[in-house]
Amino acid sequence: MSSSPALTLPAETTWSRFANFWSDFRQSPVAIAALIVVVVVVLMAILAPFVAPQDPYNQEALDLFDARLEPGETGSGGYVHWLGTDAAGRDIFSAILYGLRTSLIVGVMAGTLALVLGTTVGLIAAYYGGRVEALIMRVIDLQLSLPAILLALVLVALLGQGLMQLVAALVAAQYAYFARTTHGAASAERRKDYIEAALSTPLPARHVLFRHLLPNALPPLIVVATVQVANSIALEATLSFLGLGLPITQPSLGSLISNGFQFLLSGRYWISIYPGIALMLTVVAINLVGDQVRSVLNPRNSR
């Protein structure tokens, strides 16, 4: 019996695939600009302790005489507060950097865990089919019928405040998107000849799932993962703005916006506006990158 060509490794190397992907990705100047913004935001968040002029959550370093300074004023520390300070005397620029750090940690953690959980659930449903598939997908459809923010609000209220509780709530609210995407892609692959050939061999189910089905379902998952990271950041900010996200002792863009909301009408716009701009730029940039990734990985656009 001749070996099935469907089971042979592709001749195209990983590097050449990446080169082709990058060649297509850079065709969009908007996507390149968005990618630069994402890289800068990530670097600034990682290097926050070295870049920020102040640790905004070190209570001993705060001075109430520096409260609500306008952008460009010099505080008691001898340095210029380029974006002003809030009601506690925290430097807004420093607080934004630390808040971005927290937002990225929450977004990446929640997105990664939701990806792993949703992918596993979707693969199991596509692989086994029948009643198992019907049961799993009905649960997924039920969850997708509920707004993610509503589900996250309920879960955070039940689990309480804290970083891990917030991540758990976001994972539970978002894994269904990955499960639905994985199920759709894997179901289409499940009916192809190379999967049937793999099933005809004494390979364990996990080998077929993760070595044959999963690699061919990755392109749409990469796109969903990019979008869901941005959604996780936005959800975290929303919950923190409402006082249900991270504790007040942990930096968050949402809590920064909430802290300055009461001062908007008094002319002290910078306390809320600048953290809001940082949040908007981050989420929009990630979504623009994800949109271009979706365009490049779309099979209809393949060369």
N, C-alpha and C positions, 0 to 999 in steps of 0.2 A: 504494500500500500504506500503510495507516495505521500510525503508530508504535506500538510496544508500550508499554503503560502500565507494564510491569514495569521498563523502563529509565529511567523518569522519577524525578527526585529526590523524596524524601518531603517533604511539606509541613511536617511538624513540624520545628522548628529544633532545633539542638543544645542551646540553652539550655532550651527547654521539655522536652526529654528529660531533661536533668539535673535540672530542677525536679521532674519526676514521679518520677525515681529517688530524689531526696532525700526527697520527701514520703513515699514508701513505706519508705525506709530508716529514717527517724527514728521509725517506729511501734514499734520495739523499743528500750526503755530500756537493755537489756543491750548491744545493738549500739552505741548511742550512748556508753555508758560505756567499752566496749572501744575505740571510735574515739578517745575522749579520751585513753585510756592510750597508744595507738599514737602519737598526735600529741605527747604529752608525752615519750615515749621518744625519738622522732625528734629533737625540739628539744633535749633534754638531750644526746643523742649528738653532734649538730652543734655545740652550744655547749660541749662538754666542756672545751676548753682555757680557756674563760672561767669556767665554773661550778665545775670541780673545784679544790679547794684545793691540789692537788699534782699534778705530772706523775709518775705512778707508775712510768714507765719511763725516767726520768732518773736514772741511777745516782748522780750527784753529789748529788742532792737527798735521797737516802735515808739514814736513820740507823738502824743496827742496834739502838740503844738504844730505838727505837720499835717493835721487833718484838713482835708478838702483844699489842698493847695492847687492852684490852677496849673495847667500844662506850661512847662518852661520855668517854673519858679524853683528856687534853690531852698532846700530844707535844712533842718538843723544838722543833718549829717554832712553837709558841705558839698553835696552833689545835686545836679539838676534833675528834677522830676519831669522828664520830657512829656509824659502823659498825665501828669498830676498825681494826686493821692486821693484815697477814699476817706470815709469818716473815721477810720481807725488810724490814719496816718500811713497806711501801706502805699508803697510806690505802685502805681497802676501797671507800669511796664513790667516790673518784677512779678506782680501778681498774675499778669497774663501769661508770662512764660511758665510759671509753676502750674497755672490752670491748664495750659495746653499740654503740659506733661501728664497731668492726671487724665485729661480727656483722651489723649492718645493711648495711654495704658488701658483705660476702660474700653475704648473702642476696639483696640487690637485684641485684647483678652476676650471680650464678648464675641467679636466676630470670629475669632479662631475656634473657640469652644462651640459656638453655634454651627460653624462649618463642619466640625468633626461630628457632632451629634446629628445634625440634619442630613449629612452625607451618608452616615451609617444607616439611619432610619430609611432614607430613600432607596439605598442600595438593597436593603433587606426586602423592602416592599416589591421592588422590581424583580429581584431574583426569585423569590418564592411564589409570587403571584397568588391567585385564588383568594381564599378567605383572609389570609394574612395581609395581602395587598389591600383588599377592600376595607378591612378594619383599620389599618394604619392610615390609609389615605382619607378615610372619612374623618378620623381625628384631626388630621392635618387640615383638611378643608374647613372643619369647624373652627379651628384656631385661626386660620387665615380670614375667616369672616369677621373676626373681631379686630378693631384697630389696635396696632401694636402699643400705642401710648396708653390706651385704656387697660390693656393686659399688664403692661409694665407698672402702672399705677397700683393696680390691685396687688400684684406680687410684692412690690416694695412695701406697701402698707402691711402685708402679712409677714415679710421677712425682717423688716426693720432697716435702719440706716447702717451704712458701712460699705466699704469697697467691694468685698466679696458678695455681700447680699445684693448690691446693685448689679454686679456682673451676672450673678445667677438669674436675676429678674430679666435682664436684657437677653440672655441666652434663651430662656424659656419663651420670651416674647418673639424671638427672631429665627429660631432654628427651623421653623416650618417653611420659611422661604427657601432654605437650602434643601430641605427634604423634598419639596415639590419640584424644584429644578432638577435635583439628582434623579428623582423618580422618572421625570419626563425623558431626560437624556438616556438613562440606563434602560428604560423600557424599549426605546428605539433600538439600542445596541443589543438588547437581550434576544431579539429575533434574528440577528444576523448570523451568518454561517460560522464565523470564527468563534463565537460563543458556543454554538452547538458543537463545534469540534472540540472545544475545551471541556465541555460537559461530558463528552463521550470518553474522556480519559479519566483515570482514577485520581483526579485532582480534588483536594478538599474544597469545600464551598468558599472558604475565605480566600483561597488562591484565585478562584475565578472572579470573586467580587473585587478584590483589591489589585489584582495584577492584569485583569482584562477589561472588566466593566468600568472601574473607576477612572483609569487613564483616559478613556475615550469620552468620559462625561465631565472632564475637568474644565474645558473652555468656558462653558456657561457658568460653572461654579466660580471661576476666577472673577468673572464680571459681577456676579451676585455678591461675592465676598467684598469686593471693592466698595460697592454701594452700601452694603450693610455695615461696614466700618463707619462710614459717614453717618448712617442712620443711628448707629449706637452712640456716636459722639453727640448728635443732636438730641437723642432721647435722654442721655445723661444730663445734658445742659437743661433740658426742659424739667426733668425731675428735680434737679438741684435748684432751679429757679423757683419751683413750687415748694421748696423746703422738704422734699421727700427723697432727695438723692443722697449725696455725701454729707457727712457731718460738717458743721461750720468750721471745725478745726482743719479740714482738708481743703486744699485749693481746688476750685472748680470755676469754669467760665460762667456756668449758670448761676452759681451763688454770687459771683462778682456782679453780674447783671442785676440780680435781685437786690443786692446791697445798695446799688446806686439808683434803683428805680424810683425811690421816693424823692430823690433830689432832681429828677429830670425837669420838673416845672419850676425849680428854683434857680435855674441857670447853671447848675453844676452837672452839665451833660456828660462830662468826660468819664465819670465813675461808671456809667452803664454803656455809653456809646462805644468806647474803645474795646472793651471785652466783647461786645456784640459784633463789632467789625472783625475781630480776630476769629470768633466762632464762625461767622459767615464766610470769611475767606477760606478757612480750613475746610468746611463742609463743601462749599462750591468747588474748590480745587480738587478735592478727592472725587467728587461726582463727575467733574469734567474728565479727569484721568480715566475713571471707570467707563464713561461713555465712549471714549476713544478706544479703550481696550475691547469693549463690546463690538465696536465697528471693525477692528482689526481681526478679531477672532470669529467674526460672522462667516460661516462657510460660503455664503453667497458672494462674499467679497474676496474669497481666496483666489490666488493667482494660478 
